[in-house]
Amino acid sequence: MPTFAALAARAEDRVTSAVVRLLSRRGYTPRVVAYPSYGTVHRSRVRARVLLTAPDAPTPGSIARRGWRNLLSAELPDAEVRVRAQPGEGPDLLVARTDRGGYLDAWLDVPLEPGWQTLYLSVGEDADVPAPVQVVDPAATHGIVSDIDDTVLVTMVPRPHLAAWNFLVRSEARRKPVPGMPELYGRLTATHPDAPVFYLSTGAWNTASALSRFLHRVGLPQGSLLLTDLGPTGAALMRSGREHKAATLRRLAEELPGLQWILVGDDGQHDPQVYETFAAENPGRVAAIAVRELSVGEQVAQNGLPGPTPATRRAVDELERSSVVTVHAPDGRALADQLAEAGVIG
């Protein structure tokens, strides 16, 4: 007998099909939203989503279409996406189809120079859309993985309501960085200039464009986004945020085996547990772990307690007993000073 999660996924698929038929009859057309991704000098991962939008609507995710307006689009499953090296010309490097949520997640063999490069995606008659790709330098020795909410972005709202608050209510101009975090990341990237930067979050892909603008506005380094989809999977009614982070870290370690990792998170949820497990499973692959300590108010907003959960405390204790450099402080400047004392940054 199908599980409730499987039935929910089927129901979601039926609703999506009905919405696609309705919007197509009303003249809505497919558009691609590309997400900042990553790769090596030989292979690149392309991540994007195809949405149906009104012909005269702003591009999904643009500043003119922020907040609740993004809900007026619908994902387009099984859409054919073409990937090229140049806009509007040259052969297709890849032709692939989106999944049931309208997402494209594909690797392609293409030689690219280290640094930020651009591939181009198109669907149907829509114009080519630039897809930023962070190409990891073969000489790089370190990689930086950072949580977003309460690590670099002040939220002060409970996690179950976080996506709705940031996505539907809060204006982009009011989003503030955690104090000292731009300074910390500036020192990290100055010490390790070739280090790729990844922002790993349980936030929804719908917020990707707004997050990229936030990072640029407050002076945080450009990075590849590793977000998630919030809907049913067929195996579970909601995706596990902790498993998303753990699985993504494992994948990065496999895809980029030459890197040591600097992991940055906060003690409001499960970052210390995820990082402690990753460090134990990958001895010698973690250069340092920095944990931002939430205030009492932030902790209460996160988990209803005045401090970290017992599981979080145990994970931090395990890290401090290990050989991994582990620092914790309430802001980025204090974390940077401790990492400098440990010799991780200059």
Protein Blocks (a to p, Z undefined) as FASTA:
>chain_A
ZZfklmmmmmmmmmmmmmmmmmmmnopacddddddddddfkbccdddddddddfkbcceh
iaklgcjllmmpccdehiacdddfbehiajdfbdcdddfkopacddddddddedjddddd
dehjbccdddddddddfkbcbdcdddfehplmcfkpafklmmmmmmmmmcfklpccdehk
lmmmmmmmmmmmmbccddddfbdfklmmmmmmmmmmnopacdddddddfbdehlambdcf
klmmmmmmmmmmmmmmmbccdddddfklmmmmmmmmmmmmmghiafbdcdddddfklmmm
mnopabdcfklmmmmmmmmmmmbdcdddfbfklmmmmmmmnomaZZ
